[in-house]
Amino acid sequence: MTSLLEGTPDKRMAVVTGRAYPELADQVAACLGTKVLETTAYDFANGEMYVRFTEPVRGADVFVLQCHSGKINKWIMEQLIMIDALKRASARTITVVAPFMGYSRQDKKHQGREPITARLVYDLFRTAGADRIMTVDLHASQEQGFFNAPVDHLTATPVLIDYVRNHLPLENTTIVSPDAGRIKVSERWAAKLGNLPLAFIHKTRDITRPNHAVAHGIIGDVVDRDCVVVDDMIDTAGTICEAVHALRGAGARSVTLVATHGLLSGPAVERLSQCGAREIVLMDTVPVPEEKRLPNMTVLSVAPLLAAGIRSVFEEGSVQTLLEGLPEDMRPRNIYA
């Protein structure tokens, strides 16, 4: 098996990865029928990084996969160095594949003298030599306008909806938006699952304190209902666990948490273990190590979705079709990470 896939006419594709989550890249490559191109990467004693690709990439369409998690600044810098190396090695196109886009929460100014760091990260990728970006479930869809080139904004919604549809009883289910900003996403969930009832939690966020929000009330009927809370990420889990407490306090029969990005920082695992959620469903857009997995936690693989997106871009097909679900040949893949 070669690391370079032959395309038509006379196109070649390569998948390369940084060191943040190489297991995911291996799974993506397997879905594509190839393997990850071998890379030499190491740190100098002072923290500087070195990257070199061991095979020629001249004229190839290269997809650079890196998960922005854990040592997020280090892994973004490593991805930038990889892009620069590919540009100097005459790759035909370079696509950043960031399943979770680092700094995506900092997409606007709330107060004076604040940065818009999400825009800065996109600018860095463009300056380094990236031709396009592929990511999953951005914190705010309008961030696609920060990059002056194509952005393939994939969504894990079809994968998560399929899981919920096949594993949860829906006859007594209400879809819950954790805040006003996620109402449109929750509406799509409710429609896809058969026009289920919708509720949302009214909460306020203290912009001077990170990861802190207060729930003030629930709009919608949740009494004696099985509630499914849909969010884009779980970081320290403070706000999502408060949502669980609010729903249970309002009379909900059970609460299931569904999120694309399971960052699970700091006290997240302890909070989730004590919040009383029936099940916690996540994607592996960032690594979720065994020590952070709870008995009621399900982690689904994002590899088939990324592979389908990469294949569509390489074959110059439509990524839009992935909004309705995975292609038939990707669906039989193992859904669990």
C-alpha positions as CSV (number, residue, x, y, z in Angstrom):
1,M,0.0,0.0,0.0
2,T,1.4,3.4,-1.0
3,S,1.1,6.7,0.9
4,L,0.2,8.5,-2.4
5,L,-3.2,7.8,-4.0
6,E,-3.3,8.1,-7.7
7,G,-6.2,10.2,-9.1
8,T,-7.5,11.1,-12.5
9,P,-6.3,12.9,-14.4
10,D,-2.7,12.6,-13.1
11,K,-3.5,13.7,-9.6
12,R,-2.0,12.4,-6.4
13,M,-3.2,12.7,-2.8
14,A,-1.3,12.4,0.4
15,V,-2.4,12.5,4.0
16,V,0.1,13.7,6.6
17,T,-0.4,14.3,10.3
18,G,1.2,16.0,13.3
19,R,1.8,14.4,16.6
20,A,-1.3,15.5,18.4
21,Y,-3.5,12.6,17.5
22,P,-1.9,10.3,14.9
23,E,-4.3,7.5,15.6
24,L,-7.1,9.5,14.0
25,A,-5.0,10.1,10.9
26,D,-4.4,6.4,10.6
27,Q,-8.2,5.8,10.7
28,V,-8.9,8.4,8.1
29,A,-6.2,7.0,5.8
30,A,-7.6,3.5,6.2
31,C,-11.1,4.8,5.2
32,L,-9.4,6.2,2.1
33,G,-7.6,3.0,1.2
34,T,-4.1,4.5,1.8
35,K,-1.7,5.2,4.7
36,V,-0.3,8.3,6.3
37,L,2.8,9.6,4.6
38,E,5.8,9.1,7.0
39,T,7.0,12.2,8.7
40,T,10.1,12.9,10.8
41,A,9.2,15.3,13.6
42,Y,10.9,16.1,16.9
43,D,11.5,18.8,19.4
44,F,14.8,20.6,20.1
45,A,15.9,21.0,23.7
46,N,14.6,24.6,23.8
47,G,11.1,23.6,22.5
48,E,11.6,24.4,18.8
49,M,10.2,21.8,16.4
50,Y,11.5,20.2,13.3
51,V,9.5,18.5,10.6
52,R,10.5,16.7,7.4
53,F,8.5,14.5,5.0
54,T,10.3,11.3,4.0
55,E,8.7,11.0,0.5
56,P,8.4,13.5,-2.3
57,V,5.1,15.5,-2.4
58,R,5.8,17.5,-5.5
59,G,2.5,18.0,-7.4
60,A,0.4,16.2,-4.8
61,D,-2.8,17.4,-3.1
62,V,-1.8,17.2,0.6
63,F,-4.1,17.1,3.5
64,V,-2.5,18.1,6.8
65,L,-4.4,16.7,9.7
66,Q,-3.8,18.0,13.2
67,C,-6.0,18.0,16.3
68,H,-5.9,21.3,18.2
69,S,-6.1,19.9,21.7
70,G,-4.0,19.5,24.8
71,K,-0.9,21.5,24.1
72,I,-2.9,23.5,21.6
73,N,-0.4,26.2,20.8
74,K,2.4,23.6,20.2
75,W,0.2,21.6,17.8
76,I,-1.0,24.7,15.9
77,M,2.7,25.7,15.5
78,E,3.6,22.2,14.3
79,Q,0.8,22.3,11.7
80,L,2.1,25.7,10.5
81,I,5.6,24.2,10.1
82,M,4.3,21.3,8.2
83,I,2.4,23.6,5.8
84,D,5.6,25.6,5.2
85,A,7.6,22.4,4.5
86,L,5.0,21.2,2.0
87,K,4.9,24.6,0.3
88,R,8.7,24.5,-0.1
89,A,8.5,20.9,-1.3
90,S,6.2,22.0,-4.2
91,A,2.9,20.4,-3.1
92,R,0.2,21.2,-5.6
93,T,-2.4,22.1,-3.0
94,I,-2.3,22.1,0.8
95,T,-5.5,21.6,2.9
96,V,-5.5,22.1,6.6
97,V,-7.7,19.5,8.3
98,A,-8.5,20.6,11.8
99,P,-11.4,18.5,13.2
100,F,-11.5,21.0,16.1
101,M,-10.4,24.5,15.2
102,G,-8.4,26.0,18.0
103,Y,-9.4,29.5,19.2
104,S,-12.7,29.3,17.4
105,R,-14.5,30.6,20.5
106,Q,-12.6,33.9,20.2
107,D,-14.5,35.0,17.1
108,K,-15.7,38.5,18.2
109,K,-14.9,41.3,20.5
110,H,-17.0,41.5,23.7
111,Q,-15.0,44.4,25.3
112,G,-12.5,47.0,24.2
113,R,-8.8,46.0,23.6
114,E,-9.6,42.4,23.0
115,P,-8.2,40.3,20.1
116,I,-10.2,38.3,17.6
117,T,-7.9,35.4,17.8
118,A,-9.9,33.1,15.6
119,R,-9.2,35.4,12.7
120,L,-5.5,35.5,13.6
121,V,-5.3,31.7,13.4
122,Y,-6.8,31.6,9.9
123,D,-4.4,34.4,8.8
124,L,-1.5,32.3,10.1
125,F,-2.6,29.3,8.1
126,R,-3.1,31.4,4.9
127,T,0.3,33.0,5.3
128,A,2.0,29.7,5.9
129,G,0.7,28.5,2.5
130,A,-2.6,26.7,3.1
131,D,-5.0,26.7,0.1
132,R,-8.1,25.6,2.0
133,I,-9.3,24.6,5.4
134,M,-11.5,21.6,6.5
135,T,-13.0,21.6,9.9
136,V,-16.0,20.2,11.8
137,D,-18.7,22.2,13.6
138,L,-17.2,25.6,14.1
139,H,-18.3,27.5,17.2
140,A,-19.7,30.1,14.8
141,S,-20.3,29.4,11.1
142,Q,-19.5,32.9,10.0
143,E,-15.8,32.2,10.9
144,Q,-15.6,30.7,7.4
145,G,-15.3,34.3,6.2
146,F,-12.0,34.7,8.2
147,F,-10.2,32.7,5.6
148,N,-9.7,34.2,2.2
149,A,-10.0,30.8,0.4
150,P,-12.3,27.8,0.5
151,V,-13.4,26.5,3.9
152,D,-15.1,23.1,4.0
153,H,-17.3,23.2,7.1
154,L,-18.3,19.7,7.8
155,T,-20.8,18.8,10.5
156,A,-21.1,15.8,12.7
157,T,-24.8,16.3,13.1
158,P,-25.9,13.4,10.7
159,V,-23.6,11.0,12.6
160,L,-24.8,12.0,16.0
161,I,-28.5,12.1,14.9
162,D,-28.1,8.5,13.5
163,Y,-26.8,7.4,16.9
164,V,-29.5,9.1,18.8
165,R,-32.2,7.8,16.5
166,N,-31.0,4.2,16.8
167,H,-30.1,4.1,20.5
168,L,-32.7,6.4,22.3
169,P,-36.4,6.0,22.6
170,L,-37.8,9.1,20.8
171,E,-41.6,8.9,21.6
172,N,-41.1,11.0,24.8
173,T,-38.0,13.1,23.8
174,T,-37.5,16.8,23.8
175,I,-34.5,18.5,22.1
176,V,-32.9,21.1,24.3
177,S,-30.7,24.0,23.2
178,P,-28.3,24.9,26.0
179,D,-28.5,28.6,25.1
180,A,-30.1,31.0,22.6
181,G,-27.2,30.8,20.2
182,R,-27.7,27.1,19.5
183,I,-31.5,27.3,18.8
184,K,-31.1,26.9,15.0
185,V,-29.0,23.8,15.4
186,S,-31.5,22.3,17.9
187,E,-34.3,23.1,15.5
188,R,-32.6,21.1,12.8
189,W,-32.2,18.2,15.2
190,A,-35.8,18.3,16.2
191,A,-36.9,18.3,12.5
192,K,-34.6,15.5,11.5
193,L,-35.8,13.3,14.4
194,G,-39.5,13.7,13.4
195,N,-40.4,17.2,14.5
196,L,-39.8,16.6,18.2
197,P,-40.7,19.3,20.7
198,L,-38.0,21.9,21.4
199,A,-36.9,23.7,24.5
200,F,-34.0,26.0,25.4
201,I,-32.3,27.2,28.5
202,H,-32.0,30.9,29.1
203,K,-28.6,31.6,30.5
204,T,-26.2,34.5,30.7
205,R,-22.4,34.3,30.4
206,D,-19.9,36.4,32.4
207,I,-17.6,37.6,29.7
208,T,-14.9,38.5,32.3
209,R,-14.7,34.8,33.5
210,P,-13.9,32.0,31.1
211,N,-16.1,28.9,31.1
212,H,-18.8,30.5,33.3
213,A,-22.5,30.8,32.6
214,V,-25.6,30.9,34.8
215,A,-28.9,29.3,33.8
216,H,-32.0,31.4,34.6
217,G,-34.8,29.4,33.3
218,I,-36.2,26.9,30.8
219,I,-38.5,27.9,27.9
220,G,-40.5,24.9,26.7
221,D,-42.1,21.8,28.3
222,V,-39.6,19.4,29.8
223,V,-41.7,17.9,32.6
224,D,-41.4,14.1,32.6
225,R,-39.6,14.2,29.2
226,D,-36.4,12.6,28.0
227,C,-34.3,15.6,27.2
228,V,-31.4,15.6,24.7
229,V,-29.1,18.6,25.1
230,V,-27.2,19.4,21.9
231,D,-24.0,21.6,22.0
232,D,-20.9,22.1,19.9
233,M,-18.3,21.4,22.7
234,I,-17.9,20.3,26.3
235,D,-14.8,22.0,27.8
236,T,-14.8,22.2,31.6
237,A,-18.4,21.0,31.6
238,G,-19.5,23.6,34.1
239,T,-22.3,25.1,32.0
240,I,-23.5,21.8,30.5
241,C,-23.7,20.2,33.9
242,E,-25.6,23.3,35.2
243,A,-28.0,22.7,32.3
244,V,-28.5,19.1,33.4
245,H,-29.3,20.3,37.0
246,A,-31.7,22.9,35.7
247,L,-33.6,20.3,33.5
248,R,-33.8,17.8,36.3
249,G,-34.9,20.5,38.7
250,A,-37.7,21.4,36.2
251,G,-39.0,17.8,36.2
252,A,-37.2,16.2,33.2
253,R,-37.2,12.4,33.4
254,S,-33.7,12.0,31.9
255,V,-31.0,14.1,30.3
256,T,-28.7,13.0,27.5
257,L,-25.8,15.2,26.5
258,V,-24.6,15.3,22.9
259,A,-21.6,17.3,21.7
260,T,-19.2,17.3,18.8
261,H,-16.0,18.3,20.6
262,G,-15.2,16.6,23.9
263,L,-12.3,18.8,25.2
264,L,-12.9,17.6,28.8
265,S,-10.5,20.1,30.4
266,G,-9.8,20.4,34.1
267,P,-12.7,19.3,36.3
268,A,-14.9,18.2,33.3
269,V,-14.8,14.4,33.9
270,E,-15.5,14.8,37.6
271,R,-18.4,17.2,37.0
272,L,-19.9,14.9,34.3
273,S,-19.6,11.9,36.5
274,Q,-21.7,13.6,39.2
275,C,-24.2,15.6,37.1
276,G,-26.8,12.8,36.7
277,A,-26.8,12.6,32.8
278,R,-28.2,9.4,31.4
279,E,-25.6,9.3,28.6
280,I,-22.9,11.6,27.2
281,V,-22.3,11.2,23.4
282,L,-19.1,12.8,21.9
283,M,-17.1,12.6,18.6
284,D,-13.3,12.1,18.7
285,T,-12.4,15.3,17.0
286,V,-9.9,15.5,19.8
287,P,-8.5,12.5,21.6
288,V,-10.6,11.2,24.5
289,P,-8.2,9.0,26.5
290,E,-9.4,6.0,28.4
291,E,-8.8,7.7,31.8
292,K,-11.4,10.4,30.8
293,R,-14.1,8.0,29.6
294,L,-17.0,7.3,31.9
295,P,-19.3,4.2,32.0
296,N,-22.1,6.3,30.5
297,M,-19.9,8.0,27.9
298,T,-20.0,7.0,24.2
299,V,-17.3,8.3,21.8
300,L,-18.1,8.1,18.1
301,S,-15.4,8.1,15.3
302,V,-15.1,11.2,13.1
303,A,-12.7,9.4,10.7
304,P,-15.4,8.3,8.1
305,L,-16.7,11.9,8.0
306,L,-13.2,13.4,7.5
307,A,-12.3,10.7,4.9
308,A,-15.5,11.5,3.0
309,G,-14.8,15.2,3.0
310,I,-11.2,14.7,1.9
311,R,-12.2,12.4,-0.9
312,S,-14.8,14.9,-2.1
313,V,-12.3,17.7,-2.2
314,F,-9.7,15.5,-4.0
315,E,-12.1,14.3,-6.6
316,E,-13.6,17.8,-6.9
317,G,-17.0,16.6,-5.8
318,S,-19.6,18.3,-3.6
319,V,-19.0,18.5,0.1
320,Q,-22.5,19.8,0.5
321,T,-23.9,16.2,0.2
322,L,-22.3,15.3,3.5
323,L,-24.7,17.5,5.3
324,E,-27.3,14.8,4.7
325,G,-25.2,11.9,5.9
326,L,-22.2,9.7,5.1
327,P,-21.8,8.1,1.7
328,E,-22.9,4.4,1.6
329,D,-19.3,3.0,1.6
330,M,-18.4,5.0,4.7
331,R,-21.4,4.0,6.8
332,P,-20.3,0.4,7.5
333,R,-17.2,1.7,9.2
334,N,-16.9,1.2,12.9
335,I,-18.7,4.2,14.4
336,Y,-17.0,3.9,17.8
337,A,-13.7,5.5,18.6
